[in-house]
Amino acid sequence: MDKKNILWIALDLVFIVAFNIIFFAVSGVHHTAAVWTSYGFIHFSYLMVVATPFLTSKEKSPAILKFPLDTISAVYFLTEFLIGLLFILIGNVPIKVVVIVQVILTAIYVIFMLLNLIANEHTADSLATQKIEAEYIKSSAARVKLLIGETSDKETERMIERVYDLLRSSPTKSSQEVQPIEFEIKEKIFELEDSVAGNSKEKILTVSKEILRLLRERNVKISF
């Protein structure tokens, strides 16, 4: 365990240690069930504040997705702390009232947390899909860009540049409907690379025109 983690753990323990010292120093160890129930829920709510950052994978989701979860846990803790502290100060609140209030607060908290976790998972998956889709266009355009300047014929050079320009300006968004076309485009780029390597003007022009046709077809389908 590195020094940074130790410092964070120490910071997390400050409230618990301070709260318990004040609690037992002021009121001792003999309390009603209602007080102990509130005491337990306060500790649970603080534990959730500490545990919340671990509920969303750093690898899967950007930090911005964790902000609502942290906020929900913080609001739950502050509400639980104030209400729990009120029950502790009153002391003789009926245990049924304490349990009902605490359970309702915790249930509301759990529902909001689960809804946001589900939404965050959906958002993270969408972001991952968008990244993959963007990589397809970027990698395809990069491969064609490398072919520019590799031919001595101006006509083939202009055709390759047209392919590159259309690839670069194509929408990064994808769909299942256009995936077969995208696979075909990828195969045609391999053909274009072989054609350039073989310095076959006719083949370069033919394959380039086919890629342009497929790209236009893909882009039209995505736009609808």
C-alpha positions in Angstrom: 0.0 0.0 0.0 1.5 3.3 -1.1 1.7 6.5 0.9 -1.2 8.1 -1.1 -3.6 5.3 -0.2 -2.6 5.5 3.4 -3.3 9.2 3.5 -6.7 8.8 1.9 -7.6 6.1 4.4 -6.5 8.3 7.2 -8.7 11.1 5.8 -11.7 8.8 5.6 -11.2 7.8 9.2 -11.2 11.3 10.6 -15.0 11.7 10.8 -15.6 8.2 12.2 -13.0 8.6 14.9 -14.1 12.2 15.8 -17.8 11.2 15.8 -17.2 8.2 18.1 -15.0 10.0 20.5 -17.6 12.8 20.9 -20.6 10.4 21.0 -19.2 8.2 23.8 -17.5 11.1 25.7 -20.8 13.0 25.8 -23.4 10.3 26.2 -21.5 7.2 27.4 -22.3 3.6 26.3 -25.8 3.0 27.7 -28.5 3.9 25.1 -31.9 2.9 23.8 -32.4 0.8 20.8 -33.5 3.8 18.8 -30.2 5.6 19.5 -28.1 2.6 18.5 -30.2 2.2 15.4 -29.5 5.8 14.4 -25.8 5.3 15.3 -25.6 2.3 13.0 -27.3 4.1 10.1 -25.0 7.1 10.4 -22.0 4.8 10.1 -23.6 2.9 7.2 -24.3 6.2 5.3 -20.7 7.3 5.8 -19.4 4.0 4.7 -21.3 4.4 1.4 -19.7 7.8 0.8 -16.3 6.1 1.2 -17.3 3.1 -1.0 -19.0 5.0 -3.8 -15.8 5.8 -5.8 -15.3 2.1 -6.2 -18.7 1.4 -7.6 -17.7 2.5 -11.1 -14.8 1.0 -12.9 -12.1 3.6 -13.8 -11.3 1.6 -16.9 -14.8 1.5 -18.1 -16.2 5.0 -17.3 -14.8 8.5 -17.4 -14.6 10.4 -14.1 -17.6 12.6 -15.0 -19.9 9.6 -14.7 -19.0 9.2 -11.0 -20.1 12.7 -10.0 -23.8 12.0 -9.7 -23.1 8.8 -7.6 -20.8 10.8 -5.2 -23.5 13.5 -4.9 -26.3 11.0 -4.1 -24.1 9.3 -1.4 -23.2 12.7 0.0 -26.8 13.9 0.2 -27.8 10.6 1.8 -25.1 10.8 4.4 -25.9 14.5 5.3 -29.6 13.7 5.5 -29.0 10.5 7.5 -26.5 12.3 9.8 -28.9 15.2 10.6 -31.9 13.0 11.2 -29.9 10.3 13.0 -28.3 13.0 15.2 -31.8 14.4 16.0 -33.0 11.0 17.1 -29.9 10.5 19.2 -30.3 13.9 20.9 -34.0 13.3 21.6 -33.2 9.8 22.9 -36.7 8.5 23.6 -38.0 8.3 20.1 -40.0 5.0 19.5 -37.9 2.4 17.8 -40.6 1.8 15.2 -40.5 5.5 14.1 -36.7 5.4 13.9 -36.6 2.2 11.9 -39.3 3.3 9.5 -37.7 6.7 8.8 -34.2 5.2 8.4 -35.3 2.4 6.2 -37.3 4.8 3.9 -34.3 7.1 3.6 -32.0 4.1 2.8 -34.5 2.6 0.3 -34.7 6.0 -1.5 -30.9 6.1 -1.6 -30.5 2.6 -2.9 -33.1 3.2 -5.7 -31.4 6.4 -6.8 -28.0 4.7 -6.7 -29.2 1.7 -8.7 -30.9 3.9 -11.3 -27.8 6.0 -11.8 -25.5 2.9 -11.9 -27.7 1.5 -14.7 -27.7 4.8 -16.5 -23.9 5.1 -16.1 -23.3 1.6 -17.5 -25.4 2.4 -20.5 -23.5 5.7 -21.0 -20.2 3.9 -20.6 -21.2 1.3 -23.2 -22.3 4.0 -25.6 -19.0 5.8 -25.2 -17.1 2.6 -25.8 -19.1 1.9 -29.0 -18.5 5.5 -30.2 -14.8 5.1 -29.6 -14.7 1.9 -31.6 -16.7 3.4 -34.4 -14.4 6.5 -34.6 -11.4 4.2 -34.7 -12.7 2.5 -37.8 -12.9 5.8 -39.8 -9.6 7.1 -38.4 -7.6 3.9 -39.1 -9.1 3.6 -42.6 -8.3 7.2 -43.4 -4.8 6.8 -42.0 -4.2 3.8 -44.2 -5.3 5.6 -47.4 -3.4 8.7 -46.4 -0.2 6.7 -46.5 -0.8 5.9 -50.1 -0.9 9.6 -51.2 2.4 10.4 -52.9 3.2 6.7 -53.6 2.1 6.9 -57.3 3.7 9.0 -60.0 0.5 9.3 -62.1 -1.5 12.5 -61.3 -4.9 10.9 -62.1 -4.4 8.0 -59.6 -3.0 10.5 -57.1 -6.1 12.7 -57.3 -8.4 9.6 -57.0 -6.6 8.4 -53.9 -6.9 11.9 -52.4 -10.7 11.8 -53.1 -10.9 8.5 -51.3 -9.0 9.9 -48.3 -11.1 13.1 -48.2 -14.4 11.2 -48.2 -13.2 8.8 -45.6 -11.9 11.6 -43.3 -15.2 13.5 -43.6 -17.5 10.4 -43.2 -19.6 10.1 -40.1 -18.0 8.1 -37.3 -21.3 6.8 -36.2 -22.0 3.2 -37.4 -24.9 0.7 -37.3 -25.5 -3.0 -37.9 -27.0 -2.1 -41.3 -23.8 -0.7 -42.6 -21.4 -3.1 -41.0 -21.2 -5.4 -44.1 -20.4 -2.3 -46.2 -17.7 -1.2 -43.8 -16.2 -4.7 -43.9 -16.2 -4.5 -47.7 -14.6 -1.0 -47.6 -11.9 -2.4 -45.4 -11.2 -5.3 -47.8 -11.2 -2.8 -50.7 -8.6 -0.7 -48.9 -6.4 -3.8 -48.8 -6.8 -4.1 -52.5 -6.0 -0.5 -53.0 -2.8 -0.9 -51.0 -1.8 -3.9 -53.2 -2.7 -2.0 -56.3 -0.5 1.0 -55.3 2.4 -1.4 -54.4 2.0 -3.0 -57.9 1.8 0.4 -59.5 -1.3 -0.7 -61.5 -3.0 2.5 -62.6 -6.2 0.7 -63.9 -6.6 -1.3 -60.8 -6.0 1.8 -58.5 -8.7 3.7 -60.4 -11.2 0.8 -60.4 -10.7 0.0 -56.7 -10.8 3.7 -55.7 -14.1 4.2 -57.5 -15.5 1.1 -55.8 -14.5 2.5 -52.3 -16.0 5.9 -53.1 -19.3 4.1 -54.1 -19.3 2.0 -51.0 -18.6 5.0 -48.8 -21.4 7.1 -50.3 -23.8 4.2 -49.8 -22.7 3.8 -46.2 -23.0 7.5 -45.4 -26.5 7.7 -47.0 -27.7 4.8 -45.0 -26.3 6.2 -41.7 -28.0 9.6 -42.4 -31.5 8.0 -42.4 
